[in-house]
Amino acid sequence: MKAAFIEQHGPADSIRVAELPEPRPGPGDVVVKVGATAFNPVDLYLRAGTIAMPMSFPYVVGCDLAGTVVQATPGGRFRVGDRVWGSNQGLLGRQGTTAEFVAVAEDWLYPTPDHMSDAEAAAWALVGLTAHLGLFHRGQLQEGETVFVPGGSGGVGHLVIQMAKAVGARVATTAGGAERGERCRALGADLVLDHRDPNLDLAAALTEFAPEGIHLWYETQREPNLELSIPLLARRGRMILMAGRTATPKLPLGPFYTTNKSLLGFAMFNFTPDEQRVCAEAMNQWAKQGRLKPVIGATYPLERAAEAQAFLEANTLHGAGQLFGKVVVLITPTA
């Protein structure tokens, strides 16, 4: 089978596309013919060796997938021909997904809604689970609360907006430029602030939007400014931290502990399959209702997987500003 893989850690151009043996399923695995996968920042870190995880070479890159079951587990959740999506591959010793076939423990897979393409289902996999876990499992978001998510044009951010609106929250976000701002408003954001505006006073704008404070601050930035954000949280406000491995921000303790505020860190791969399935079921239901739709910002064929990672890296790590939504790799051209 064709696959995109690395033979040692390195830059994006270390990714090769060549033939590898088809995977052998273990107990509880199904084999999926992959239609599409999507890349995330964690894929960049794993490829470069920035994150230390067990990994065997050649290592197939990518965490997300969507496709069709071609070999099922007897008595399992899925049958041959079922369309599925999932994430959590390429992590903790598991091989990745940017290949024509993958063997996946069926606990990590979910049915793809009939109206969704494989490209869409791959696009929302890791980022959708991450958005849902942060908002509801860790953040305990309730109807009527206020949410702020920096970077509403990002993979996680654009789904945080939609999920928060789906449960009746008010949402503020940031985006770079008028066009991106309008797209965030179209997703449901109540307030969009242009982070490129040199005159932007974020504290004043958020205070006007939420005079009692932000109930749930979903921090997506790698260098969070806690001196800014903590005072802007409401009493009993919660801040979700899911990025910034090397960041060492100052924490203003006074306005933090005296008003019962919480800092909640998480990484989605620490959650069990059962916990993540709750998220996937909610995502599928919202999608069927027309309330949740992933945005695909760029697509590449399998042969250009290295270029896809380079494009993602330029935009998420180096601020190129050319991406709204997700980078998807089409394993099957019609996915």
Secondary structure, 3 states (H helix, E strand, C coil): CEEEEECCCCCHHHCEEEECCCCCCCCCEEEEEEEEEEECHHHHHHHHCCCCCCCCCCEECCCCEEEEEEECCCCCCCCCCCEEEECCCCCCCCCCCCECEEEEEHHHEEECCCCCCHHHHHHCHHHHHHHHHHHHHHCCCCCCCEEEECCCCCHHHHHHHHHHHHCCCEEEEEECCHHHHHHHHHHCCCEEEECCCCCCCHHHHHHHHCCCCEEEEEECCCCCCHHHHHHHEEEEEEEEECCCCCCCCCCCHHHHHCCCCEEEECCHHHCCHHHHHHHHHHHHHHHHCCCCCCCEEEEEEHHHHHHHHHHHHHHHCCCCCCCCCEEEEECCCCC
